[in-house]
Amino acid sequence: MSKRMIKFTPIAASVALTLGLTACGSDNDRNVYVPPVESFSSSDDAQFNVEVTGKAVKGAMMNAVVSVSTLDATGQSVPVAFRLEASSEAESFSGEGLSQDAADADLEANKIAGNPDDVLTNESGRYSIFLEDNFTGPVYITVKTSAEGDESFLRCDAYLGCGSYATAPEVDDVNDGDTAIEFGEWYKTDLELSVIKFVPAITADTSGASGAQGDPGVSRSLRANATFLTTIGSQLLLESQIEVHPTFIAEVNMSSLFQLMGPDNTFLIPELLADPSNGGAVDLSDVDGEEELSEGILAISQIASSIQGLDSISDVLSKLKTGIKDGKLNGSDDTEIAALAAKLQQAVTNTSNIFLAVATGDDAAIEAAILNAFNVVNPNATDAEKDAFILQAAGIAAKAKAAKNKAIKNGAATDASLALIAKKVKKALEKLGCTDNCEADDNFYAQLAVSVTAEVTASEAELVTLQALVVTAETNLADAQSLGGDTVTDAASAVAFVSAVATLVNEAETADLANKVNKLFIKSQGLVSAATLLVDQNNTYQQILDNAEDLLSDANTEVDKVSAFDAALAELVIAADAAVTEFDVEVTAAKAIAIDAADVADAKQTLSMTAEAASTSALADAQNATIDTAVNAAAALELATAAVSAASEFAASVDALEIAIAQAKAAAQAYLDVAVTDEDKDAAQTLVDDADAMVKVATDKAELASEQFTAALALQVAAEEALPKLTVLASVKATSESLATMTVLTSTGGDAIIDAAEIVADVIDEVSGMGDSASGTSTRFPNWAYNYSLDDLTLMLSNATTGEMINAAASYEGDKLVVAWGATLVGENDASIKLVTADTQVAALTDCVEFAAGTIDATQIDSCLVFTFDGAVSADNVDDAEIIMTETTNHIEIMDGDSGFNGVLSITADEETDSSSISLEGVSGDVDFKVMTTYLDSDMEEASALDITVNNAMGYTLSITGNESAGYTGDVMAMYNEMMISFGTAAKTTNGLSITYIDGDVVDYTDVDLIDSSK
């Protein structure tokens, strides 16, 4: 705080004295008394130890100009005091003014005057600034590259490139000398990224921290990356022109992600939802391992990469901001924004496809994905343009694969995890943004709560692993410390101490604990921000916030432990150097260190050989597996997954070996550098040569691990793709079997109904000359007794032998004879067939008449038979009329020993077109299906088509067409991967169907005679 002091200055006193003497000359000289002028001052001691650090990435922005300010109560940018290094001691400042406010303002101006003139990012886009210890509020940071006038550059991390140079640059390690700005190359352009980070007031806990912890002299460190997301968010905040506070920042950030990525995809990144400045600063061309390549981070990185590949980054960001502000990107009323959303979607799809190839494929697969993306983006490219890009594609593929390998080595992911998340992200990014319900509601927050909880749980498990590693490091530290101090009394003990310290240094380098705990700490802080956002919406989420804050506190504890470990290790290194000097053991210690390092490398090589053997065996098992059935595919998938894991572990073991070899070679070279005697020189040279030989071995192993991983992953992908398809195939076969055994699909059900209709027709013909009414036994069907009345057009038939009954009531309606009928029939194998009718013949006939007239549909009737004649008919002329159409729609119920059916059977015979159709729709057992059959008599022969559709999740469809001479063939189709595909070819046989399935299995279904159209 400012130490305000109010006092008269010497100047003020002199003025007052002069004025006073003048006034004493005379009372009549008309002099006017002028009071003394007061001057105020303010002083303060300030330290700058609040670090705000981050990276500016769209790819990396090198030598970019960093500007720092704060925001006032109206959201306007105003200067703020900062430094480039943490204060080692307090600085004193003072200010003068004619009021206390003016003096305080002068004090602040003097602090600001000490701000550095130039703040630039490094090659990775990194910057760090330090604010006053008591600073609280929003800090607004911009990072800018320029097309001309400075040494700022932007790195291209878009796979298809970032335009072209005006003049081709010289060939170097990233530029190949042509005019195309390719993936991984530096170029100049005008671009400004920004971020607004809220620095909270100092509290008892550490929930306000979000940067790299444990740095000496730094009281707090906050992460503030500048990315395309933070730029959009900061510009929306500035345009609001209101006071910026944490809740407002979180809401704007969440809304931006919601609009850009879509509701579902926001759940991939709960740790960045409220504060994207904590992460997402990943340059795909140079992944440094500072951030884990999780699904969310990878998704953001791919979107960022895609944006860079469009025409103008700044224009794209401006339009995205406008669309988000208006509440809609996809389907925006602004045609330019809508067009941009569509263009960005295509670019993101291309990027995801390429990255998946990078993560899972070989060089040829990567190159093919790159070429395919080029063709999609440039459909009108000339042959010359295509040829030019083909020449670039191989180089781009090599750079992309090298970047992926670097990401793995830097700990951003493992081979296996990267392949998995690449597939998930590709699926997730198939649709960006939202078109409906683009506001976060209670359901969204409920899902977010689930996502945050899952991330907290996963992070807690990661914390347990890190805690164990820290304990191990502390134990090893204590062991090394026990060898130092008073224990070092002679040359032997000094060498033992120095060697132990060197080993501990190597172990610490390999473990990389500081980076690991900081990544967890930063993620934990982001989860606290997301949980706070949840509680702001509903306090029922308080437990989630409590858990996140506990995680953050525990992570910070590990940060402190690692910081203490690093400090203690640094002291040990100093003590070891002192012991070397004191006991004159430089050569002896160097020899011991080199031998120890060589032993570690040997041990790592042994581990890599074990991992290699495991990977080779697992891959062989996976290669020998078959995927011809769902069961075998499941087993093959399990074996392939194990092979992927083994290959990934093999690759990790090689990475560890390479680190150990580098350490061993460095130690051997150090031994050689200090060796004096020929014996020591020879021994040291041997260790150097051994290390060089191991480098070749490690290189070969790395190549083999990559090959085995690629092969195992291909097997896994094949099994993953085959398993659901074969699982559907198994269901397809089961459905075919179910259909083949259903009575209703054999001749039993259909033929029984047609036979009943034939009996009715023949009996009517038989009794037509017997008078208005009669009863008796049919001469044509001796087992059937009849009772009819022509007055009311009713007919009753009964079969005393089988117990079957048929009843019918008819009515002449213009050119139609409408019959309402019902029956209880017996089919083959004593199957029971019932034609359902209404409670009374009067009601049934009324429904059928309306159905024939078209006033009601088939769902509103039971069983009806309609004959259409070539003219109006009545009882007087029906014998002379010609039937031109016969239609019957029947609600039937069939029960037998194997299956039952409840549904509708409709048959239509058109005498004029010499065609007929049969449809059957209903439920048999657990199967809900529909059958459509059509017959067409031509001059040559009868042609027919059959379609059976099962109303289940896979959409089973059996379609057959053909005629007697050519045969009846077709397909069995079902839904797979959101598409209808063929699972087999079908052919009609003499007594059923034969289906050849896609796995080569041929199944004959007999006694599937369907309905005999000849009747």
Disulfide bonds with the S-S distance in Angstrom:
Cys156-Cys162 2.16
Cys434-Cys438 2.29
Cys848-Cys864 1.86
